[in-house]
């Protein structure tokens, strides 16, 4: 756990879909087709409204770009909203970190715009997008910390969620090293 301004940044092992937070961040693809990984779990837990709203968002605005956030309701989950962001597909280039930071800050900005006091993050890009888990979690922790330093006091809690023990350990190591 780390305290930055008034914001508590913490790591937990949990099912992100079951958390009682204002916003859940979804590691989405650009078409918001929630077919696998965290996106599929969120879509299943929230019910059909999430995919329906996602389809409508893409139909009206086009594919979601890096650094952009799409917002839907959370359907049947405890959370109020889902903020969908697209992280980079890992290529080993310098742009990967920049793009992941952009996804994290876009998610936090969108959550703040919704009036959220709490937000839960998965390890964006560390699944099917191939970003090495330790690197991804380190970038996510660093960017969330940087963002929290500039927050005006509305946000209270950023929860970094790992479904498995390895992801929790990676988030915890990154949180402890800053």
Phi and psi in degrees as GROMACS dihedral restraints (atoms count N, CA, C in turn):
[ dihedral_restraints ]
;  ai    aj    ak    al  type     phi  dphi    fc
    3     4     5     6     1  -139.5    20    10
    4     5     6     7     1   139.5    20    10
    6     7     8     9     1  -107.1    20    10
    7     8     9    10     1   123.7    20    10
    9    10    11    12     1  -127.9    20    10
   10    11    12    13     1   117.8    20    10
   12    13    14    15     1    54.3    20    10
   13    14    15    16     1  -124.8    20    10
   15    16    17    18     1   -97.7    20    10
   16    17    18    19     1     3.6    20    10
   18    19    20    21     1   -94.3    20    10
   19    20    21    22     1   130.0    20    10
   21    22    23    24     1   -93.9    20    10
   22    23    24    25     1   124.2    20    10
   24    25    26    27     1  -107.7    20    10
   25    26    27    28     1   121.8    20    10
   27    28    29    30     1  -137.6    20    10
   28    29    30    31     1   162.0    20    10
   30    31    32    33     1  -118.1    20    10
   31    32    33    34     1   136.5    20    10
   33    34    35    36     1  -140.7    20    10
   34    35    36    37     1   156.1    20    10
   36    37    38    39     1   -99.2    20    10
   37    38    39    40     1   119.1    20    10
   39    40    41    42     1  -166.8    20    10
   40    41    42    43     1   171.4    20    10
   42    43    44    45     1   -86.9    20    10
   43    44    45    46     1   111.4    20    10
   45    46    47    48     1   -57.2    20    10
   46    47    48    49     1   -28.9    20    10
   48    49    50    51     1   -71.8    20    10
   49    50    51    52     1   -16.6    20    10
   51    52    53    54     1   -97.8    20    10
   52    53    54    55     1    -2.2    20    10
   54    55    56    57     1   -75.1    20    10
   55    56    57    58     1   145.9    20    10
   57    58    59    60     1   -95.2    20    10
   58    59    60    61     1    80.3    20    10
   60    61    62    63     1  -129.8    20    10
   61    62    63    64     1   164.9    20    10
   63    64    65    66     1   -72.0    20    10
   64    65    66    67     1   -40.4    20    10
   66    67    68    69     1  -134.4    20    10
   67    68    69    70     1   136.7    20    10
   69    70    71    72     1  -109.1    20    10
   70    71    72    73     1   132.9    20    10
   72    73    74    75     1   -91.6    20    10
   73    74    75    76     1   134.0    20    10
   75    76    77    78     1  -108.5    20    10
   76    77    78    79     1   130.2    20    10
   78    79    80    81     1   -82.7    20    10
   79    80    81    82     1    94.6    20    10
   81    82    83    84     1  -102.2    20    10
   82    83    84    85     1   170.0    20    10
   84    85    86    87     1   -99.4    20    10
   85    86    87    88     1   167.8    20    10
   87    88    89    90     1   -62.4    20    10
   88    89    90    91     1   -23.5    20    10
   90    91    92    93     1   -95.5    20    10
   91    92    93    94     1     4.1    20    10
   93    94    95    96     1    52.2    20    10
   94    95    96    97     1    37.4    20    10
   96    97    98    99     1   -91.7    20    10
   97    98    99   100     1   104.8    20    10
   99   100   101   102     1   -88.3    20    10
  100   101   102   103     1    65.6    20    10
  102   103   104   105     1   -96.3    20    10
  103   104   105   106     1   -14.7    20    10
  105   106   107   108     1  -150.3    20    10
  106   107   108   109     1   165.7    20    10
  108   109   110   111     1    59.6    20    10
  109   110   111   112     1  -143.0    20    10
  111   112   113   114     1   -59.5    20    10
  112   113   114   115     1   -39.7    20    10
  114   115   116   117     1   -60.5    20    10
  115   116   117   118     1   -43.2    20    10
  117   118   119   120     1   -66.0    20    10
  118   119   120   121     1   -41.0    20    10
  120   121   122   123     1   -62.2    20    10
  121   122   123   124     1   -42.7    20    10
  123   124   125   126     1   -65.1    20    10
  124   125   126   127     1   -44.3    20    10
  126   127   128   129     1   -63.5    20    10
  127   128   129   130     1   -42.4    20    10
  129   130   131   132     1   -63.3    20    10
  130   131   132   133     1   -47.2    20    10
  132   133   134   135     1   -68.0    20    10
  133   134   135   136     1   -35.0    20    10
  135   136   137   138     1   -84.2    20    10
  136   137   138   139     1   -18.2    20    10
  138   139   140   141     1    88.6    20    10
  139   140   141   142     1  -179.8    20    10
  141   142   143   144     1   -62.6    20    10
  142   143   144   145     1   -21.9    20    10
  144   145   146   147     1   -58.0    20    10
  145   146   147   148     1   -36.0    20    10
  147   148   149   150     1   -65.9    20    10
  148   149   150   151     1   -47.4    20    10
  150   151   152   153     1   -67.5    20    10
  151   152   153   154     1   -38.6    20    10
  153   154   155   156     1   -61.3    20    10
  154   155   156   157     1   -46.2    20    10
  156   157   158   159     1   -67.5    20    10
  157   158   159   160     1   -35.8    20    10
  159   160   161   162     1   -64.8    20    10
  160   161   162   163     1   -44.9    20    10
  162   163   164   165     1   -60.4    20    10
  163   164   165   166     1   -42.0    20    10
  165   166   167   168     1   -64.8    20    10
  166   167   168   169     1   -40.4    20    10
  168   169   170   171     1   -60.1    20    10
  169   170   171   172     1   -47.7    20    10
  171   172   173   174     1   -66.5    20    10
  172   173   174   175     1   -38.5    20    10
  174   175   176   177     1   -61.8    20    10
  175   176   177   178     1   -40.4    20    10
  177   178   179   180     1   -82.4    20    10
  178   179   180   181     1   -34.7    20    10
  180   181   182   183     1  -118.3    20    10
  181   182   183   184     1    -9.2    20    10
  183   184   185   186     1    88.6    20    10
  184   185   186   187     1   179.1    20    10
  186   187   188   189     1   -58.8    20    10
  187   188   189   190     1   149.0    20    10
  189   190   191   192     1   -79.0    20    10
  190   191   192   193     1   127.1    20    10
  192   193   194   195     1   -93.8    20    10
  193   194   195   196     1   166.1    20    10
  195   196   197   198     1   -60.9    20    10
  196   197   198   199     1   135.2    20    10
  198   199   200   201     1    84.8    20    10
  199   200   201   202     1     6.6    20    10
  201   202   203   204     1  -118.8    20    10
  202   203   204   205     1   149.7    20    10
  204   205   206   207     1  -124.8    20    10
  205   206   207   208     1   138.4    20    10
  207   208   209   210     1  -110.0    20    10
  208   209   210   211     1   139.5    20    10
  210   211   212   213     1  -118.5    20    10
  211   212   213   214     1   133.6    20    10
  213   214   215   216     1  -130.1    20    10
  214   215   216   217     1   170.0    20    10
  216   217   218   219     1   -69.9    20    10
  217   218   219   220     1   171.5    20    10
  219   220   221   222     1   -99.2    20    10
  220   221   222   223     1     7.1    20    10
  222   223   224   225     1    59.8    20    10
  223   224   225   226     1  -124.7    20    10
  225   226   227   228     1   -88.1    20    10
  226   227   228   229     1     2.7    20    10
  228   229   230   231     1   -79.8    20    10
  229   230   231   232     1   166.3    20    10
  231   232   233   234     1   -66.8    20    10
  232   233   234   235     1   -34.0    20    10
  234   235   236   237     1   -61.7    20    10
  235   236   237   238     1   158.5    20    10
  237   238   239   240     1   -87.6    20    10
  238   239   240   241     1   -36.6    20    10
  240   241   242   243     1  -138.6    20    10
  241   242   243   244     1   159.3    20    10
  243   244   245   246     1  -117.9    20    10
  244   245   246   247     1   128.8    20    10
  246   247   248   249     1  -104.9    20    10
  247   248   249   250     1   117.4    20    10
  249   250   251   252     1   -97.4    20    10
  250   251   252   253     1   123.8    20    10
  252   253   254   255     1  -129.7    20    10
  253   254   255   256     1   153.4    20    10
  255   256   257   258     1  -107.7    20    10
  256   257   258   259     1   116.5    20    10
  258   259   260   261     1   -86.5    20    10
  259   260   261   262     1   171.0    20    10
  261   262   263   264     1   -75.2    20    10
  262   263   264   265     1   149.0    20    10
  264   265   266   267     1   -80.6    20    10
  265   266   267   268     1   121.9    20    10
  267   268   269   270     1   -62.6    20    10
  268   269   270   271     1   129.1    20    10
  270   271   272   273     1  -127.1    20    10
  271   272   273   274     1    -9.2    20    10
  273   274   275   276     1    85.7    20    10
  274   275   276   277     1     5.5    20    10
  276   277   278   279     1   -90.3    20    10
  277   278   279   280     1   166.8    20    10
  279   280   281   282     1   -64.0    20    10
  280   281   282   283     1   -24.3    20    10
  282   283   284   285     1   -68.6    20    10
  283   284   285   286     1   -23.3    20    10
  285   286   287   288     1   -57.3    20    10
  286   287   288   289     1   -50.6    20    10
  288   289   290   291     1   -63.7    20    10
  289   290   291   292     1   -44.3    20    10
  291   292   293   294     1   -58.8    20    10
  292   293   294   295     1   -44.3    20    10
  294   295   296   297     1   -68.3    20    10
  295   296   297   298     1   -38.1    20    10
  297   298   299   300     1   -67.1    20    10
  298   299   300   301     1   -42.5    20    10
  300   301   302   303     1   -58.8    20    10
  301   302   303   304     1   -40.8    20    10
  303   304   305   306     1   -62.5    20    10
  304   305   306   307     1   -40.4    20    10
  306   307   308   309     1   -65.6    20    10
  307   308   309   310     1   -42.8    20    10
  309   310   311   312     1   -64.2    20    10
  310   311   312   313     1   -47.4    20    10
  312   313   314   315     1   -68.7    20    10
  313   314   315   316     1   -34.6    20    10
  315   316   317   318     1   -63.0    20    10
  316   317   318   319     1   -40.9    20    10
  318   319   320   321     1   -64.7    20    10
  319   320   321   322     1   -44.8    20    10
  321   322   323   324     1   -67.1    20    10
  322   323   324   325     1   -40.1    20    10
  324   325   326   327     1   -62.8    20    10
  325   326   327   328     1   -42.5    20    10
  327   328   329   330     1   -65.0    20    10
  328   329   330   331     1   -42.6    20    10
  330   331   332   333     1   -61.1    20    10
  331   332   333   334     1   -43.8    20    10
  333   334   335   336     1   -61.7    20    10
  334   335   336   337     1   -41.4    20    10
  336   337   338   339     1   -62.3    20    10
  337   338   339   340     1   -25.0    20    10
  339   340   341   342     1   -86.4    20    10
  340   341   342   343     1    -1.3    20    10
  342   343   344   345     1    80.1    20    10
  343   344   345   346     1    18.1    20    10
  345   346   347   348     1   -68.0    20    10
  346   347   348   349     1   144.0    20    10
  348   349   350   351     1  -106.7    20    10
  349   350   351   352     1   -17.4    20    10
  351   352   353   354     1  -140.9    20    10
  352   353   354   355     1   141.5    20    10
  354   355   356   357     1  -142.5    20    10
  355   356   357   358     1   140.5    20    10
  357   358   359   360     1  -115.7    20    10
  358   359   360   361     1   133.1    20    10
  360   361   362   363     1  -116.2    20    10
  361   362   363   364     1   136.7    20    10
  363   364   365   366     1   -87.5    20    10
  364   365   366   367     1  -178.8    20    10
  366   367   368   369     1   -83.3    20    10
  367   368   369   370     1    83.1    20    10
  369   370   371   372     1   -53.9    20    10
  370   371   372   373     1   133.8    20    10
  372   373   374   375     1    73.3    20    10
  373   374   375   376     1    -5.7    20    10
  375   376   377   378     1   -85.9    20    10
  376   377   378   379     1     0.2    20    10
  378   379   380   381     1   -98.3    20    10
  379   380   381   382     1  -116.5    20    10
  381   382   383   384     1   -65.8    20    10
  382   383   384   385     1   -16.9    20    10
  384   385   386   387     1   -81.8    20    10
  385   386   387   388     1    -4.1    20    10
  387   388   389   390     1    78.0    20    10
  388   389   390   391     1     8.8    20    10
  390   391   392   393     1   -70.0    20    10
  391   392   393   394     1   129.0    20    10
  393   394   395   396     1   -55.2    20    10
  394   395   396   397     1   129.5    20    10
  396   397   398   399     1   -54.8    20    10
  397   398   399   400     1   -46.7    20    10
  399   400   401   402     1   -63.9    20    10
  400   401   402   403     1   -38.7    20    10
  402   403   404   405     1   -68.7    20    10
  403   404   405   406     1   -45.7    20    10
  405   406   407   408     1   -61.6    20    10
  406   407   408   409     1   -47.0    20    10
  408   409   410   411     1   -65.3    20    10
  409   410   411   412     1   -35.2    20    10
  411   412   413   414     1   -63.6    20    10
  412   413   414   415     1   -44.5    20    10
  414   415   416   417     1   -65.2    20    10
  415   416   417   418     1   -42.6    20    10
  417   418   419   420     1   -62.0    20    10
  418   419   420   421     1   -46.5    20    10
  420   421   422   423     1   -62.2    20    10
  421   422   423   424     1   -45.3    20    10
  423   424   425   426     1   -62.9    20    10
  424   425   426   427     1   -43.5    20    10
  426   427   428   429     1   -70.9    20    10
  427   428   429   430     1   -38.6    20    10
  429   430   431   432     1   -63.1    20    10
  430   431   432   433     1   -39.3    20    10
  432   433   434   435     1   -65.4    20    10
  433   434   435   436     1   -46.0    20    10
  435   436   437   438     1   -58.9    20    10
  436   437   438   439     1   -45.1    20    10
  438   439   440   441     1   -62.1    20    10
  439   440   441   442     1   -44.0    20    10
  441   442   443   444     1   -62.1    20    10
  442   443   444   445     1   -32.7    20    10
  444   445   446   447     1   -61.9    20    10
  445   446   447   448     1   -28.8    20    10
  447   448   449   450     1   -97.6    20    10
  448   449   450   451     1    -3.5    20    10
  450   451   452   453     1   -70.6    20    10
  451   452   453   454     1   147.2    20    10
  453   454   455   456     1   -87.8    20    10
  454   455   456   457     1     7.0    20    10
  456   457   458   459     1   109.3    20    10
  457   458   459   460     1    -2.3    20    10
  459   460   461   462     1   -73.8    20    10
  460   461   462   463     1   -48.1    20    10
  462   463   464   465     1   -70.7    20    10
  463   464   465   466     1   139.6    20    10
  465   466   467   468     1  -115.8    20    10
  466   467   468   469     1   -28.5    20    10
  468   469   470   471     1  -149.8    20    10
  469   470   471   472     1   128.1    20    10
  471   472   473   474     1  -117.3    20    10
  472   473   474   475     1   119.4    20    10
  474   475   476   477     1  -108.8    20    10
  475   476   477   478     1   121.9    20    10
  477   478   479   480     1   -97.9    20    10
  478   479   480   481     1   115.5    20    10
  480   481   482   483     1  -110.4    20    10
  481   482   483   484     1   128.7    20    10
  483   484   485   486     1  -115.6    20    10
  484   485   486   487     1   131.7    20    10
  486   487   488   489     1   -75.7    20    10
  487   488   489   490     1   -33.5    20    10
  489   490   491   492     1  -111.6    20    10
  490   491   492   493     1   160.3    20    10
  492   493   494   495     1   -61.7    20    10
  493   494   495   496     1   -36.9    20    10
  495   496   497   498     1   -62.0    20    10
  496   497   498   499     1   -40.6    20    10
  498   499   500   501     1   -68.4    20    10
  499   500   501   502     1   -40.7    20    10
  501   502   503   504     1   -61.0    20    10
  502   503   504   505     1   -43.9    20    10
  504   505   506   507     1   -61.8    20    10
  505   506   507   508     1   -40.7    20    10
  507   508   509   510     1   -65.0    20    10
  508   509   510   511     1   -45.6    20    10
  510   511   512   513     1   -61.9    20    10
  511   512   513   514     1   -44.2    20    10
  513   514   515   516     1   -63.3    20    10
  514   515   516   517     1   -40.9    20    10
  516   517   518   519     1   -62.9    20    10
  517   518   519   520     1   -43.4    20    10
  519   520   521   522     1   -66.4    20    10
  520   521   522   523     1   -38.5    20    10
  522   523   524   525     1   -68.6    20    10
  523   524   525   526     1   -36.1    20    10
  525   526   527   528     1   -76.1    20    10
  526   527   528   529     1   -19.6    20    10
  528   529   530   531     1   -90.7    20    10
  529   530   531   532     1    -9.5    20    10
